């Protein structure tokens, strides 16, 4: 195992790493890649002075950004409450408030909100009135269930909000995550006019998100999320989750992050080299969950997204024709499938 990774695993998950020589250079790029500098700084470990200085330089802007983001999100959540709209905050923005010693120690690039599908128009209008602007993204009722909004504050800092009317784009997963059911079991986020999923539901969301979107990418901040939230679960909740995640389609997504947890909890000796479930299995589950007309629409939306999305994704300068952009997308998709 890479010695830098090994030291940080010990520091984050046992809080008793081996001492470092004063000459050891601070791994700044590693901290940035894994989003752990503020949390590591807050642990108060004995570190070389060069590490302390480098961490402090990274922590200051993170703490300032957190204050600006918290103020903007608080105003947005208050507006939702006044309008009587049900919203759940999920992933990083919720975990920062609920799990971490201080919110700024959970580094993140956006805030994820989950709403009822039928409230999309009303929520969109409220966000626009509050100064949020839409960022062009992939569209299609069967392949995309979120919209990205951006907001620039008076200090020039750009904030991002991801609005989900379904937490997952995969058709096989969507029926498993019904907003009304999750909202009925939700809990308040202390100090905020908004709610978050309960610990068990939120843990399942994290498993599906990491296994579905980031199975090939390991960031220590994501493992910290799982590690800290796992400690909130009682034995009954753990057994129930284990049973849920042993069956398809959930098992296709839950296995990679659960392998990392098994390592962190000492149930396996080697740090996992994850091989996600084959893409064809996931696509098969998606297609079998749809009717024949929906299958055709789903495949069409995947293959031929809107012109706005294609230009924003592949040709921001607007110099290429739409057909050439579609050909580029199809070539990349075929190359991806061959690799998987």
Backbone as numpy.savetxt, mean C-alpha at the origin, in Angstrom:
# Nx Ny Nz CAx CAy CAz Cx Cy Cz
23.15 -13.93 3.77 22.31 -12.74 3.77 23.19 -11.49 3.77
22.76 -10.47 3.06 23.49 -9.21 3.03 23.66 -8.67 4.45
24.89 -8.30 4.87 25.11 -7.86 6.25 24.32 -6.61 6.64
24.11 -5.70 5.70 23.32 -4.50 6.01 21.87 -4.88 6.29
21.32 -5.76 5.45 19.95 -6.23 5.67 19.85 -6.97 7.00
20.82 -7.84 7.29 20.79 -8.61 8.53 20.82 -7.69 9.75
21.69 -6.67 9.72 21.76 -5.75 10.86 20.43 -5.03 11.06
19.81 -4.58 9.99 18.55 -3.84 10.12 17.41 -4.74 10.55
17.41 -5.99 10.13 16.39 -6.92 10.63 16.51 -7.08 12.14
17.73 -7.19 12.62 17.95 -7.31 14.06 17.54 -6.02 14.78
17.87 -4.89 14.18 17.56 -3.60 14.82 16.06 -3.37 14.91
15.35 -3.66 13.83 13.92 -3.35 13.77 13.06 -4.36 14.52
13.46 -5.63 14.48 12.56 -6.67 14.99 13.02 -7.30 16.29
14.27 -7.06 16.71 14.71 -7.53 18.03 15.16 -6.37 18.91
15.46 -5.22 18.27 15.93 -4.02 18.96 17.24 -4.26 19.74
17.99 -5.30 19.35 19.28 -5.57 19.98 20.30 -6.00 18.94
20.59 -5.10 17.99 21.56 -5.45 16.93 22.99 -5.41 17.46
23.87 -6.02 16.70 25.28 -5.95 17.06 25.77 -4.52 16.92
26.77 -4.17 17.76 27.31 -2.81 17.69 28.04 -2.60 16.38
28.05 -1.35 15.94 28.67 -0.99 14.67 29.96 -0.22 14.90
30.98 -0.44 14.07 32.20 0.36 14.20 31.94 1.80 13.79
32.64 2.74 14.40 32.45 4.16 14.08 32.75 4.46 12.62
33.56 3.63 11.99 33.94 3.89 10.60 32.89 3.41 9.60
31.85 2.71 10.07 30.84 2.17 9.15 30.08 3.31 8.49
30.06 3.39 7.16 29.34 4.49 6.48 27.83 4.30 6.61
27.07 5.37 6.80 25.61 5.25 6.91 24.99 4.80 5.59
24.15 3.78 5.61 23.53 3.26 4.37 22.30 4.08 3.98
22.54 5.29 3.53 21.44 6.23 3.28 20.48 5.72 2.21
21.03 5.19 1.12 20.15 4.69 0.06 19.33 3.51 0.53
19.88 2.66 1.38 19.13 1.53 1.94 17.96 2.04 2.77
18.19 3.07 3.57 17.11 3.65 4.39 16.01 4.22 3.52
16.41 4.91 2.46 15.41 5.49 1.57 14.61 4.41 0.86
15.31 3.39 0.39 14.65 2.29 -0.33 13.61 1.61 0.54
13.93 1.44 1.81 13.05 0.68 2.71 12.16 1.57 3.58
12.31 2.89 3.49 11.43 3.80 4.21 11.51 3.70 5.72
12.69 3.42 6.27 12.78 3.11 7.70 13.56 4.13 8.51
14.10 5.18 7.88 14.96 6.12 8.61 14.28 6.73 9.83
13.06 7.30 9.72 12.43 7.89 10.91 12.18 6.88 12.02
11.73 5.67 11.67 11.47 4.66 12.70 12.77 4.24 13.38
13.82 4.03 12.60 15.11 3.65 13.16 15.63 4.75 14.09
15.46 5.98 13.68 15.89 7.12 14.50 15.13 7.15 15.83
13.84 6.87 15.78 12.99 6.93 16.97 13.30 5.81 17.96
13.91 4.72 17.49 14.24 3.62 18.40 15.28 4.01 19.44
16.09 5.02 19.12 17.08 5.49 20.09 18.23 4.53 20.31
18.61 3.77 19.29 19.72 2.83 19.42 21.05 3.57 19.47
22.04 2.90 20.03 23.39 3.45 20.02 24.00 3.23 18.65
24.23 4.33 17.95 24.71 4.26 16.58 25.93 5.16 16.42
26.77 4.89 15.42 27.90 5.79 15.14 27.38 7.21 14.89
28.19 8.20 15.21 27.77 9.60 15.08 27.40 9.93 13.64
28.12 9.34 12.67 27.80 9.62 11.26 26.41 9.11 10.91
26.00 7.99 11.51 24.66 7.46 11.28 23.61 8.38 11.90
23.88 8.84 13.11 22.94 9.72 13.79 22.71 11.00 12.99
23.79 11.58 12.46 23.67 12.81 11.68 22.89 12.56 10.39
23.19 11.45 9.73 22.50 11.14 8.47 21.01 10.87 8.72
20.70 10.14 9.79 19.30 9.88 10.12 18.56 11.17 10.45
19.20 12.04 11.20 18.57 13.30 11.57 18.25 14.14 10.33
19.15 14.11 9.36 18.93 14.88 8.13 17.74 14.34 7.34
17.48 13.03 7.43 16.34 12.44 6.74 15.04 12.61 7.53
15.16 12.65 8.84 13.99 12.71 9.71 13.32 14.08 9.67
14.11 15.13 9.64 13.54 16.48 9.67 12.50 16.73 8.58
12.82 16.50 7.29 11.80 16.72 6.26 10.60 15.79 6.40
10.82 14.55 6.90 9.70 13.62 7.08 8.74 14.14 8.14
9.27 14.72 9.22 8.41 15.25 10.27 7.64 16.48 9.79
8.29 17.32 9.00 7.61 18.51 8.46 6.50 18.10 7.50
6.80 17.15 6.61 5.80 16.68 5.65 4.61 16.05 6.37
4.88 15.34 7.46 3.80 14.71 8.23 2.84 15.75 8.79
3.41 16.85 9.32 2.57 17.91 9.87 1.67 18.54 8.81
2.24 18.79 7.63 1.46 19.39 6.55 0.37 18.43 6.06
0.74 17.16 5.94 -0.22 16.17 5.47 -1.35 15.98 6.47
-1.00 15.92 7.76 -2.02 15.72 8.80 -3.04 16.84 8.80
-2.58 18.06 8.61 -3.49 19.20 8.60 -4.46 19.11 7.42
-3.94 18.78 6.24 -4.78 18.69 5.05 -5.78 17.53 5.16
-5.31 16.37 5.63 -6.19 15.21 5.75 -7.27 15.45 6.80
-6.91 16.11 7.88 -7.90 16.42 8.93 -9.03 17.27 8.36
-8.70 18.26 7.57 -9.73 19.10 6.94 -10.59 18.27 5.98
-9.96 17.36 5.24 -10.69 16.53 4.28 -11.64 15.58 5.02
-11.17 14.95 6.09 -12.01 14.03 6.85 -13.18 14.76 7.51
-12.92 15.97 8.00 -13.99 16.76 8.59 -15.08 17.06 7.55
-14.66 17.32 6.32 -15.62 17.59 5.25 -16.46 16.35 4.95
-15.82 15.18 4.95 -16.57 13.93 4.76 -17.61 13.74 5.86
-17.19 14.01 7.09 -18.11 13.82 8.22 -19.30 14.77 8.13
-19.05 16.03 7.77 -20.14 16.99 7.64 -21.12 16.56 6.54
-20.58 15.93 5.49 -21.43 15.50 4.38 -22.11 14.17 4.66
-21.78 13.54 5.79 -22.39 12.26 6.13 -21.91 11.10 5.28
-20.68 11.18 4.76 -20.13 10.13 3.90 -19.31 9.13 4.72
-19.54 7.87 4.46 -18.77 6.82 5.14 -17.46 6.60 4.40
-16.37 6.64 5.17 -15.03 6.48 4.60 -14.20 5.63 5.55
-13.37 4.75 4.99 -12.40 4.01 5.77 -11.00 4.40 5.30
-10.12 4.70 6.25 -8.71 4.96 5.93 -7.96 3.64 6.07
-7.18 3.27 5.07 -6.49 1.99 5.08 -5.00 2.18 4.81
-4.25 1.16 5.20 -2.80 1.08 4.97 -2.04 2.22 5.66
-1.04 2.78 5.00 -0.06 3.62 5.68 -0.60 4.77 6.51
-1.54 5.53 5.98 -2.05 6.70 6.70 -2.75 6.30 7.99
-3.41 5.14 7.98 -4.06 4.64 9.20 -3.04 4.05 10.16
-2.11 3.26 9.62 -1.12 2.60 10.47 -0.23 3.61 11.17
0.08 4.72 10.51 0.91 5.75 11.11 0.31 6.25 12.41
-1.01 6.38 12.44 -1.70 6.89 13.62 -1.95 5.81 14.67
-2.12 4.56 14.22 -2.59 3.51 15.11 -1.48 2.58 15.64
-0.38 2.44 14.89 0.62 1.43 15.23 1.98 1.99 15.62
2.35 3.10 15.03 3.73 3.57 15.15 3.89 4.56 16.30
5.12 4.65 16.85 5.33 5.52 18.01 4.97 6.98 17.75
5.28 7.46 16.57 4.88 8.80 16.12 4.50 8.69 14.64
3.48 9.42 14.20 3.01 9.25 12.82 4.10 9.42 11.76
5.04 10.32 11.98 6.04 10.56 10.94 6.99 9.38 10.76
7.00 8.44 11.73 7.92 7.30 11.61 7.40 6.26 10.63
6.14 6.38 10.18 5.65 5.49 9.12 5.68 6.26 7.80
6.81 6.12 7.08 7.01 6.82 5.82 5.99 6.32 4.80
5.42 7.23 4.03 4.45 6.87 3.00 4.38 8.00 1.98
3.83 7.68 0.80 3.77 8.68 -0.26 2.34 9.14 -0.52
1.35 8.50 0.13 -0.03 8.87 -0.15 -0.92 8.46 1.02
-2.19 8.77 0.92 -3.20 8.32 1.87 -4.26 7.55 1.09
-4.62 6.36 1.56 -5.58 5.51 0.87 -6.93 5.57 1.58
-7.97 5.95 0.83 -9.33 6.01 1.36 -10.21 5.01 0.61
-11.10 4.37 1.34 -12.02 3.37 0.78 -13.45 3.86 0.99
-14.24 3.88 -0.09 -15.60 4.39 -0.01 -16.56 3.40 -0.66
-17.86 3.62 -0.47 -18.88 2.83 -1.17 -18.89 3.24 -2.65
-19.01 2.29 -3.55 -19.00 2.62 -4.99 -20.05 3.66 -5.37
-21.23 3.59 -4.77 -22.30 4.52 -5.14 -22.06 5.94 -4.66
-21.04 6.15 -3.83 -20.73 7.49 -3.33 -19.62 8.18 -4.12
-19.18 7.56 -5.22 -18.04 8.11 -5.97 -18.28 9.54 -6.42
-19.41 9.81 -7.03 -19.66 11.15 -7.57 -19.67 12.20 -6.48
-20.30 11.89 -5.35 -20.39 12.85 -4.26 -19.01 13.10 -3.63
-18.25 12.03 -3.45 -16.91 12.18 -2.88 -16.00 12.94 -3.84
-16.10 12.64 -5.12 -15.30 13.35 -6.12 -15.59 14.85 -6.09
-16.87 15.21 -6.03 -17.23 16.63 -5.99 -16.69 17.30 -4.74
-16.76 16.60 -3.62 -16.25 17.18 -2.36 -14.74 17.38 -2.41
-14.02 16.41 -2.96 -12.57 16.53 -3.05 -12.17 17.68 -3.98
-12.85 17.81 -5.10 -12.54 18.91 -6.01 -12.80 20.26 -5.35
-13.89 20.36 -4.59 -14.19 21.60 -3.87 -13.13 21.93 -2.83
-12.46 20.87 -2.32 -11.43 21.05 -1.30 -10.05 21.27 -1.89
-9.96 21.39 -3.24 -8.69 21.70 -3.87 -7.91 20.51 -4.38
-8.49 19.31 -4.32 -7.81 18.13 -4.85 -8.05 18.05 -6.36
-7.00 17.70 -7.11 -7.07 17.60 -8.57 -6.83 16.16 -9.00
-7.55 15.71 -10.02 -7.43 14.34 -10.50 -6.14 14.16 -11.30
-5.48 13.02 -11.08 -4.35 12.61 -11.89 -4.82 11.52 -12.84
-4.59 11.65 -14.16 -5.06 10.62 -15.11 -4.50 9.24 -14.77
-5.39 8.24 -14.74 -4.98 6.87 -14.44 -5.72 5.91 -15.37
-5.36 4.64 -15.27 -6.03 3.59 -16.03 -7.52 3.59 -15.68
-8.39 3.49 -16.69 -9.83 3.48 -16.46 -10.43 2.17 -16.93
-11.69 1.94 -16.55 -12.37 0.70 -16.90 -13.04 0.13 -15.68
-14.35 -0.09 -15.74 -15.10 -0.50 -14.57 -14.67 -1.85 -14.02
-14.05 -2.69 -14.84 -13.66 -4.02 -14.37 -12.17 -4.12 -14.05
-11.36 -3.17 -14.46 -9.92 -3.30 -14.26 -9.34 -2.22 -13.34
-10.09 -1.18 -13.05 -9.54 -0.10 -12.23 -10.62 0.42 -11.29
-10.31 0.47 -10.01 -11.31 0.84 -9.01 -10.74 1.86 -8.03
-9.91 2.74 -8.55 -9.39 3.81 -7.73 -9.08 5.03 -8.60
-9.01 6.17 -7.95 -8.65 7.42 -8.62 -7.63 8.15 -7.76
-6.59 8.66 -8.39 -5.55 9.40 -7.67 -5.87 10.89 -7.72
-5.75 11.55 -6.55 -5.94 12.99 -6.45 -4.66 13.62 -5.88
-4.35 14.81 -6.37 -3.17 15.55 -5.91 -3.59 16.90 -5.35
-2.84 17.37 -4.36 -3.14 18.67 -3.74 -1.82 19.35 -3.38
-1.60 20.52 -3.91 -0.38 21.27 -3.59 -0.69 22.29 -2.51
0.03 22.23 -1.39 -0.23 23.15 -0.28 0.51 24.47 -0.51
0.27 25.48 0.32 0.90 26.79 0.12 2.43 26.77 0.20
3.00 25.68 0.75 4.45 25.59 0.88 5.09 24.85 -0.28
4.27 24.48 -1.29 4.80 23.82 -2.47 4.93 22.32 -2.35
4.41 21.75 -1.26 4.47 20.30 -1.08 3.24 19.66 -1.71
3.43 18.63 -2.55 2.32 17.95 -3.22 1.91 16.71 -2.42
0.64 16.63 -2.09 0.08 15.50 -1.34 -0.72 14.62 -2.29
-0.72 13.33 -2.05 -1.45 12.39 -2.90 -2.47 11.62 -2.09
-3.64 11.48 -2.66 -4.72 10.71 -2.05 -5.21 9.69 -3.06
-5.27 8.42 -2.66 -5.79 7.35 -3.53 -7.19 6.99 -3.05
-8.17 7.25 -3.88 -9.56 6.98 -3.54 -9.97 5.65 -4.15
-10.35 4.69 -3.30 -10.74 3.35 -3.74 -12.24 3.16 -3.54
-12.94 2.72 -4.59 -14.32 2.27 -4.39 -14.37 0.74 -4.38
-13.25 0.10 -4.64 -13.02 -1.31 -4.35 -11.53 -1.40 -4.02
-11.18 -2.13 -2.98 -9.79 -2.14 -2.55 -8.86 -2.83 -3.55
-9.42 -3.77 -4.31 -8.57 -4.55 -5.21 -9.18 -4.60 -6.61
-8.32 -4.53 -7.61 -8.78 -4.57 -8.99 -9.07 -5.99 -9.47
-8.46 -6.99 -8.83 -8.65 -8.36 -9.29 -10.10 -8.77 -9.05
-10.82 -9.19 -10.12 -12.23 -9.59 -9.96 -12.45 -10.70 -8.95
-11.50 -11.62 -8.81 -11.67 -12.73 -7.87 -11.62 -12.27 -6.41
-10.94 -11.15 -6.15 -10.81 -10.67 -4.77 -11.95 -9.74 -4.35
-12.52 -9.02 -5.28 -13.47 -7.97 -4.92 -14.64 -8.45 -4.07
-15.26 -9.61 -4.38 -16.38 -10.04 -3.54 -15.99 -10.33 -2.09
-14.70 -10.59 -1.84 -14.25 -10.89 -0.49 -14.10 -9.64 0.37
-14.17 -8.46 -0.27 -13.93 -7.21 0.45 -15.11 -6.27 0.20
-16.18 -6.54 0.92 -17.39 -5.75 0.82 -17.31 -4.57 1.79
-17.46 -3.36 1.27 -17.28 -2.17 2.09 -18.21 -2.17 3.30
-19.48 -2.44 3.10 -20.44 -2.36 4.21 -20.08 -3.32 5.34
-19.63 -4.52 5.00 -19.24 -5.49 6.02 -18.02 -5.01 6.80
-17.02 -4.50 6.09 -15.82 -4.02 6.76 -16.13 -2.78 7.60
-17.00 -1.92 7.09 -17.35 -0.70 7.84 -18.10 -1.05 9.13
-18.97 -2.05 9.06 -19.74 -2.45 10.24 -18.83 -2.97 11.36
-17.67 -3.52 10.99 -16.72 -4.05 11.98 -15.60 -3.06 12.30
-15.64 -1.87 11.72 -14.53 -0.91 11.82 -14.45 -0.26 13.20
-13.41 0.52 13.41 -13.21 1.23 14.67 -12.77 2.67 14.37
-12.91 3.51 15.36 -12.53 4.92 15.20 -11.02 5.06 15.16
-10.55 6.04 14.41 -9.14 6.41 14.45 -9.02 7.54 15.47
-8.40 7.30 16.60 -8.38 8.28 17.69 -7.91 9.65 17.25
-8.72 10.66 17.59 -8.36 12.04 17.29 -8.74 12.50 15.90
-9.35 11.61 15.11 -9.70 11.95 13.73 -11.18 11.65 13.49
-11.79 12.41 12.62 -13.20 12.22 12.28 -13.35 11.20 11.16
-12.84 10.00 11.40 -12.84 8.97 10.37 -12.65 7.61 11.03
-12.96 6.55 10.30 -12.84 5.19 10.83 -11.81 4.38 10.04
-11.36 3.29 10.66 -10.38 2.38 10.03 -10.87 0.95 10.23
-10.47 0.02 9.37 -10.85 -1.39 9.58 -10.33 -1.91 10.92
-11.03 -2.91 11.47 -10.52 -3.50 12.70 -9.20 -4.21 12.42
-8.50 -4.63 13.48 -7.15 -5.16 13.31 -7.12 -6.39 12.40
-8.06 -7.30 12.60 -8.07 -8.52 11.80 -8.32 -8.23 10.33
-9.33 -7.39 10.05 -9.62 -7.02 8.66 -8.46 -6.28 8.02
-7.84 -5.40 8.80 -6.74 -4.61 8.25 -5.54 -5.49 7.94
-5.30 -6.47 8.80 -4.20 -7.40 8.55 -4.42 -8.17 7.25
-5.66 -8.59 7.00 -5.97 -9.28 5.76 -5.77 -8.36 4.56
-6.15 -7.11 4.68 -5.94 -6.14 3.60 -4.45 -6.01 3.28
-3.62 -5.92 4.32 -2.18 -5.80 4.10 -1.62 -7.03 3.39
-2.06 -8.21 3.80 -1.58 -9.43 3.15 -1.91 -9.43 1.67
-3.16 -9.08 1.35 -3.58 -9.09 -0.05 -2.84 -8.02 -0.85
-2.64 -6.86 -0.24 -1.96 -5.77 -0.95 -0.50 -6.13 -1.24
0.20 -6.64 -0.23 1.62 -6.97 -0.42 1.77 -8.15 -1.37
0.94 -9.18 -1.20 1.05 -10.34 -2.07 0.59 -10.09 -3.49
-0.32 -9.12 -3.66 -0.84 -8.83 -4.99 -0.07 -7.80 -5.76
0.48 -6.80 -5.06 1.13 -5.68 -5.75 2.65 -5.66 -5.55
3.15 -6.26 -4.47 4.56 -6.10 -4.15 5.24 -7.41 -3.79
4.76 -8.52 -4.35 5.33 -9.81 -3.98 6.80 -9.94 -4.35
7.21 -9.23 -5.40 8.62 -9.30 -5.84 9.47 -8.20 -5.23
8.88 -7.39 -4.37 9.60 -6.23 -3.83 9.47 -6.25 -2.31
10.60 -6.31 -1.62 10.60 -6.35 -0.16 11.05 -5.00 0.38
10.16 -4.33 1.11 10.54 -3.11 1.84 10.33 -3.39 3.32
11.33 -3.04 4.12 11.25 -3.36 5.54 10.10 -2.64 6.22
9.70 -1.48 5.73 8.58 -0.76 6.34 7.29 -1.56 6.20
7.14 -2.30 5.11 5.94 -3.15 4.92 5.98 -4.34 5.86
7.17 -4.92 6.07 7.29 -6.01 7.03 7.02 -5.52 8.44
7.42 -4.30 8.72 7.12 -3.70 10.03 5.61 -3.57 10.23
4.91 -3.15 9.20 3.45 -3.05 9.28 2.85 -4.38 9.74
3.25 -5.46 9.04 2.73 -6.78 9.38 3.13 -7.20 10.79
4.37 -6.97 11.12 4.91 -7.37 12.42 4.17 -6.66 13.56
3.99 -5.37 13.44 3.34 -4.61 14.50 1.85 -4.94 14.59
1.20 -5.11 13.43 -0.23 -5.41 13.47 -0.49 -6.84 13.94
0.41 -7.75 13.62 0.25 -9.14 14.08 0.15 -9.18 15.60
0.85 -8.29 16.27 0.84 -8.28 17.73 -0.50 -7.79 18.30
-1.33 -7.20 17.46 -2.65 -6.74 17.90 -3.71 -7.86 17.83
-3.36 -8.99 17.22 -4.32 -10.06 17.00 -4.25 -11.10 18.10
-5.41 -11.53 18.60 -5.43 -12.62 19.56 -5.36 -13.95 18.82
-5.24 -15.03 19.55 -5.07 -16.35 18.93 -6.25 -16.73 18.05
-7.46 -16.39 18.49 -8.64 -16.72 17.70 -8.63 -16.00 16.36
-8.27 -14.73 16.37 -8.20 -13.96 15.12 -7.12 -14.51 14.20
-5.99 -14.91 14.77 -4.91 -15.47 13.95 -5.34 -16.77 13.28
-6.02 -17.63 14.03 -6.46 -18.91 13.47 -7.50 -18.70 12.38
-8.39 -17.74 12.59 -9.40 -17.45 11.58 -8.76 -16.94 10.29
-7.78 -16.05 10.44 -7.09 -15.53 9.27 -6.32 -16.64 8.55
-5.68 -17.50 9.33 -4.93 -18.59 8.73 -5.84 -19.47 7.89
-7.05 -19.73 8.40 -8.01 -20.53 7.65 -8.47 -19.82 6.38
-8.76 -18.52 6.49 -9.17 -17.74 5.32 -8.11 -17.77 4.24
-6.87 -17.60 4.64 -5.78 -17.45 3.68 -5.27 -18.78 3.13
-5.84 -19.87 3.58 -5.42 -21.17 3.06 -6.24 -21.58 1.84
-7.26 -20.80 1.51 -8.15 -21.13 0.39 -8.00 -20.10 -0.73
-8.15 -20.56 -1.97 -8.14 -19.65 -3.11 -9.44 -18.86 -3.13
-9.36 -17.61 -3.62 -8.20 -16.96 -4.24 -7.22 -16.32 -3.25
-7.60 -16.22 -1.96 -6.76 -15.50 -1.01 -5.37 -16.11 -0.88
-5.29 -17.44 -0.97 -4.00 -18.10 -0.79 -2.97 -17.69 -1.84
-3.43 -17.33 -3.04 -2.50 -16.93 -4.10 -1.78 -15.63 -3.77
-2.34 -14.84 -2.86 -1.77 -13.53 -2.53 -1.18 -13.49 -1.13
-1.72 -14.28 -0.22 -1.29 -14.21 1.18 0.03 -14.92 1.43
0.37 -15.91 0.61 1.54 -16.75 0.90 2.86 -15.98 1.00
3.21 -15.09 0.04 4.51 -14.40 0.15 4.68 -13.61 1.45
3.74 -12.70 1.82 3.96 -11.98 3.08 3.94 -12.88 4.31
3.16 -13.97 4.28 3.16 -14.88 5.43 4.49 -15.61 5.56
5.18 -15.84 4.45 6.52 -16.45 4.52 7.51 -15.51 5.21
7.40 -14.21 4.93 8.26 -13.24 5.62 7.96 -13.21 7.11
6.68 -13.25 7.47 6.32 -13.26 8.88 6.86 -14.51 9.58
6.80 -15.65 8.90 7.32 -16.88 9.49 8.81 -16.74 9.80
9.54 -16.07 8.93 10.96 -15.83 9.19 11.14 -14.92 10.40
10.40 -13.82 10.44 10.54 -12.86 11.54 10.16 -13.47 12.88
9.24 -14.43 12.87 8.81 -15.07 14.12 9.60 -16.32 14.44
10.66 -16.58 13.66 11.55 -17.69 13.97 11.07 -19.05 13.52
10.03 -19.08 12.66 9.49 -20.36 12.20 10.24 -20.89 10.98
11.09 -20.10 10.38 11.97 -20.56 9.31 13.29 -19.81 9.45
14.39 -20.48 9.12 15.71 -19.92 9.38 16.20 -18.99 8.28
15.79 -19.23 7.05 16.31 -18.46 5.93 15.36 -17.33 5.57
15.95 -16.20 5.17 15.13 -15.09 4.70 14.53 -15.48 3.36
13.21 -15.40 3.20 12.55 -15.98 2.02 13.00 -15.36 0.70
13.19 -16.24 -0.28 13.34 -15.83 -1.67 11.99 -16.11 -2.33
11.16 -15.09 -2.40 9.76 -15.29 -2.76 9.57 -15.52 -4.25
8.78 -16.53 -4.58 8.31 -16.75 -5.95 6.79 -16.66 -5.92
6.21 -15.56 -6.38 4.76 -15.40 -6.33 4.05 -16.50 -7.11
2.79 -16.70 -6.80 1.99 -17.67 -7.53 1.95 -17.28 -9.00
1.89 -18.27 -9.90 1.88 -17.97 -11.35 0.75 -17.04 -11.73
1.05 -16.12 -12.63 0.04 -15.14 -13.04 -1.16 -15.82 -13.68
-0.94 -16.93 -14.37 -2.07 -17.59 -15.03 -3.09 -18.07 -14.01
-2.64 -18.46 -12.80 -3.58 -18.90 -11.78 -4.46 -17.73 -11.32
-3.84 -16.57 -11.18 -4.59 -15.39 -10.74 -5.58 -14.96 -11.83
-5.12 -14.96 -13.07 -6.01 -14.59 -14.17 -7.16 -15.59 -14.29
-6.85 -16.87 -14.11 -7.90 -17.89 -14.19 -8.98 -17.64 -13.12
-8.56 -17.36 -11.88 -9.53 -17.07 -10.83 -10.34 -15.82 -11.15
-9.67 -14.82 -11.74 -10.39 -13.60 -12.11 -11.46 -13.90 -13.14
-11.09 -14.62 -14.19 -12.03 -14.87 -15.28 -13.18 -15.77 -14.84
-12.90 -16.75 -14.00 -13.97 -17.65 -13.56 -14.96 -16.95 -12.64
-14.58 -15.80 -12.08 -15.50 -15.06 -11.21 -16.42 -14.13 -12.00
-16.22 -14.04 -13.33 -17.00 -13.12 -14.17 -17.92 -13.88 -15.11
-19.00 -13.21 -15.50 -19.86 -13.77 -16.54 -19.16 -13.62 -17.90
-19.69 -14.28 -18.92 -19.07 -14.21 -20.24 -19.00 -12.77 -20.76
-20.07 -11.96 -20.72 -19.94 -10.56 -21.17 -18.91 -9.79 -20.37
-18.85 -10.05 -19.05 -17.86 -9.35 -18.22 -16.44 -9.78 -18.58
-16.25 -11.06 -18.91 -14.93 -11.53 -19.33 -14.43 -10.73 -20.54
-15.30 -10.56 -21.52 -14.92 -9.85 -22.74 -14.58 -8.39 -22.45
-15.41 -7.75 -21.61 -15.15 -6.36 -21.25 -13.85 -6.24 -20.46
-13.63 -7.17 -19.55 -12.42 -7.17 -18.72 -11.16 -7.26 -19.57
-11.14 -8.19 -20.50 -9.98 -8.36 -21.38 -9.78 -7.15 -22.28
-10.89 -6.57 -22.76 -10.78 -5.39 -23.61 -10.22 -4.20 -22.83
-10.68 -4.01 -21.58 -10.21 -2.89 -20.78 -8.74 -3.04 -20.41
-8.30 -4.27 -20.19 -6.88 -4.51 -19.92 -6.02 -4.23 -21.14
-6.50 -4.66 -22.29 -5.69 -4.55 -23.51 -5.71 -3.16 -24.11
-6.83 -2.44 -23.99 -6.98 -1.14 -24.67 -7.51 -0.08 -23.71
-6.67 0.42 -22.81 -7.11 1.49 -21.90 -7.41 2.78 -22.67
-7.88 3.78 -21.95 -8.26 5.04 -22.58 -7.05 5.77 -23.16
-7.31 6.67 -24.11 -6.24 7.48 -24.72 -5.51 8.31 -23.66
-6.26 8.91 -22.73 -5.64 9.76 -21.71 -4.65 8.96 -20.88
-5.07 7.76 -20.44 -4.17 6.92 -19.65 -2.93 6.53 -20.45
-3.11 6.10 -21.71 -1.98 5.64 -22.51 -0.95 6.75 -22.72
-1.43 7.96 -22.99 -0.50 9.07 -23.20 0.20 9.44 -21.89
-0.54 9.44 -20.79 0.07 9.78 -19.51 1.07 8.73 -19.07
0.78 7.46 -19.36 1.62 6.35 -18.90 2.83 6.12 -19.79
2.66 6.24 -21.10 3.72 5.83 -22.03 4.29 6.97 -22.88
3.58 8.10 -22.97 4.02 9.15 -23.89 3.60 10.54 -23.39
4.16 10.98 -22.25 3.76 12.28 -21.69 3.98 13.44 -22.64
4.94 13.31 -23.56 5.23 14.42 -24.48 4.23 14.50 -25.63
3.42 13.45 -25.80 2.39 13.45 -26.84 2.92 13.36 -28.25
4.07 12.70 -28.46 4.69 12.64 -29.78 4.35 11.37 -30.57
3.76 10.36 -29.90 3.50 9.09 -30.57 2.01 8.91 -30.82
1.69 8.09 -31.81 0.30 7.78 -32.11 -0.25 6.75 -31.14
-1.58 6.71 -31.02 -2.21 5.82 -30.06 -1.93 4.35 -30.39
-1.94 4.00 -31.67 -1.70 2.60 -32.05 -0.31 2.14 -31.62
0.69 3.00 -31.79 2.05 2.62 -31.39 2.14 2.43 -29.87
1.35 3.19 -29.11 1.34 3.04 -27.65 0.70 1.72 -27.25
-0.39 1.34 -27.95 -1.01 0.05 -27.67 -0.05 -1.10 -27.99
0.67 -1.00 -29.11 1.63 -2.03 -29.47 2.72 -2.16 -28.40
3.17 -1.02 -27.88 4.16 -1.02 -26.81 3.61 -1.72 -25.57
2.37 -1.41 -25.20 1.74 -2.04 -24.03 1.62 -3.55 -24.21
1.21 -3.98 -25.40 1.03 -5.41 -25.64 2.36 -6.15 -25.61
3.41 -5.54 -26.17 4.73 -6.18 -26.13 5.21 -6.35 -24.69
5.02 -5.33 -23.88 5.44 -5.41 -22.48 4.64 -6.46 -21.72
3.34 -6.55 -22.03 2.50 -7.55 -21.36 2.95 -8.96 -21.70
3.27 -9.20 -22.98 3.74 -10.53 -23.39 5.07 -10.86 -22.75
5.96 -9.87 -22.67 7.27 -10.10 -22.03 7.09 -10.42 -20.55
6.15 -9.73 -19.90 5.87 -9.98 -18.49 5.35 -11.40 -18.27
4.42 -11.83 -19.12 3.85 -13.16 -18.99 4.92 -14.24 -19.22
5.83 -13.99 -20.16 6.90 -14.97 -20.40 7.79 -15.10 -19.16
8.11 -13.96 -18.52 8.96 -14.02 -17.32 8.27 -14.75 -16.19
6.95 -14.60 -16.09 6.22 -15.22 -14.96 5.86 -16.67 -15.22
